[in-house]
Every structure is written in C-alpha cells, then in structure tokens.
Amino acid sequence: MSAESTPDPAIPGPGQSRTPGPGRRGKGRRRKPTAKRRKALLVAAWSAAGIVVLGGTGAGVLYFKLNGNLTSVDIDQALGADRPEKADNGSENILVLGSDTRSGGNKKLGGGTDDGTARSDTAMIVHVYKGHKKASVVSIPRDTLIDRPDCTDTDGGEHPAADGVMFNSAYSTGGAACAVKTVESISGLRMDHYLEVDFSGFQNLIDDLGGVQVTTTEDIKDPDSHLDLTAGTHRLDGEQALGLVRTRHGVGDGSDLGRIQLQQAFVKALVDQVKDIGLLGNPKKLYDVADTATKTVTTDSDLGSVNSLMSFASGLKGIGPDKMHMVTMPVVYDPADANRVLVEKDKAQQVWTALKNDRPIPKAATEGTATGEAKGVVNTGE
C-alpha cells in the first residue's frame, strides 16, 4: 500500500461552528412541508458511510489525501467512563451524522439564514457485524421526541438534561459528544466511532464522483428542493442529488420518515456505483475525490488520521449494498403533534437487543410502525 502523503501546510482544515439551539415539543395540527426555511435533512452522512465507512474507498483514495484536511473530535474524553460497555463479540457501532452549520456554502444550499448554529438533520447507527462482511443501518428520525441526558461537550461546556425534546437538538445543544451520549442513552449501545459530514461537502463529493445514477418509477417534481425529474433513468449531479434527498412532497407521506427511506435507496445506489468509477485510472479524479472527502468528514480522534481512517475503511470494503440492511428506528406519530414521532419502545428494544448480540434485526421489530414509505425511486447501478 502507498505511504501516507506529507501534509501541505498551505491547505487548512475546515472550520466548524456549533452554537446551542434547543428543539422543543410543539403542539397543534400537522404543518404542511415548507422548504425555504425548512431545515434540510442531510444525506451527506449516508454518503460518508457509503464512501468512507462501507468500503467505497476500496481503491485507496484516502492514502492520497492530507492529514491536514481531517477534523477530529475527542468523544471519549468528553463522555468519560459513564457509557455502555464495548461489545466483546467482534462487532462495531458507528454513529454517522449529517450536519448543517448554516454558514458559507451551507447557507446557500440550505436556503436558511446564517444564524451561526449547527444542526444535525440526518443520523444513523451503522452496526458492522463480526467478520465485517455485513452491516445493519438504523436511521433515527430527527423529529423523534426523546429525553436527552445531561452532557458535556468537547470544549468542556456542561448542558443539563431535557425531557421531551427533538432528537436533533442533542447535536445543536452539545455537539458531537452530546449526540453520541444521547444515542447511547436511547439504544444502550456503545458507539465505537463517530463520523460527520457537512451539507456543502455532500454536493461537492457527488460532483467529484461524476454524479450518481438512479431510476425514478414516477415523476418527482418539488419546487422547494428544486427537483424536476420525469420517470426514467437519470444521472444526478450534486445539486440534483441534494434535491432528491431533501424532497418531501414527491415521496411517501410527506414527512421525514418517507424521506429517510428515499435517502436509504440513494445511498445503496451510491455505494453500488462508487466502486466502478475508475479512480485508479484517473489520478486527477482520484485526488479530487480524496481532497473533498477528507475536507468533508469529521471523525472521532481514533480515526483522525489518513492512515487510521483508511485502515478502518479497508477492513469494511467487502460490505456492498446487498449486505446492508437498512431500517428506521421504530416510532409512532405523537398523538399531541403529528409533526413529531415517539419511540415505539418495545419494538425499538428488539432492534437494540439484536444489535447488542450481533444478530440480524428481526422483521417483527419494524412491522406496523410509522416508518413511512418511499415511492418513485429504484436504486440502480450502471
């Protein structure tokens, strides 16, 4: 394998802005989806899983990138010893988040104001089974009402516990460390690693990869996400891909739940196609992808170097889309506010118990829950 490249001091690492912003339980009728000021559900995290975690970098692109591009956070230091025990069965759990800082390129893409806050609108637990030949992915809806534990952020700031708040408020309140602690509190699973990808980075990454091919089985037109696709096969550029994974009107029940399943279909298409883009035969494209990927990703400190991240990813490169089981955490609509969902505790516990024991998630765990249904898109390769 290639030796790690020498960092170029002329290329700075990415900056981050994380100002707390709570998400509280609302009341009233279900609102119609709005987009201009609606926080976009980011699928950047899914792309990180496909490209960095689940083997999309099998060609070794990250060996060509600079350590200076990577940003890492010391989750273990912030969380201390009060955490679930590490699994002793050879499995691993990775929390993958998509973040939106609402500044710079993210402000333009998200259609919101530059209020300096950081949000996480996409979250998933990637469980890699013993032997690293298959994985289960559990999406956590951003609008799930949860009891957030007290937490300490990576800067040492302390945040008191809060009841009945939206799941994504954990990240906006205390950053990565608070998000990890909240997920561990909900699931009882130890998160071995953390990966975060930002909004604008996702678009750039798709463009560097040359787009992603999908087939729509019906027309999808959503002016709010600037998406207008006729039924058929399309190669989406970065902007179109963002539109696809952000759309609420054209798929499912118009909620985040339907959009999650659309994102899952997109990720499988991305994972399926990225291995065939011919990076090794195109050095410039290889470098561009590596440059964008390492600038886009924030990791826990254990993965905070090119060699560590590449070693981790290469151990998972055998996990293709056919070996990925994707589900949404079992939830039901909140009777008090149809814009929010509540954890279906009995079924959710079946999911967490299966993963804790490194076993497949039973079908019964997700049947009869408000997971939404994505229609109109079939993931497809070349």
Secondary structure, 3 states (H helix, E strand, C coil): CCCCCCCCCCCCCCCCCCCCCCCECCCECCCCCCCCCCCCCCCHHHHHHHHHHCCCCCCCHHHHCCHHHCEEECHHHHHCCCCCCCCCCCCEEEEEEEEECCCHHHHHHHCCCCCCCCEEEEEEEEEECCCCCCEEEEECCCCEEEEECCEECCCCCEECCEEEEECCHHHHHHHHHHHHHHHHHHHCCCCCEEEEEEHHHHHHHHHHCCCEEEEECCCEEEHHHCEEECCEEEEECHHHHHHHHHCCCCCCCCCHHHHHHHHHHHHHHHHHHHCCCCHHHCHHHHHHHHHHHHHHEEEEHHHCCHHHHHHHHHCCCCCCHHHEEEEECCEEEECCEEEEEEECHHHHHHHHHHHHCCCCCCHHHCCCCCCCCCCCEEECCC
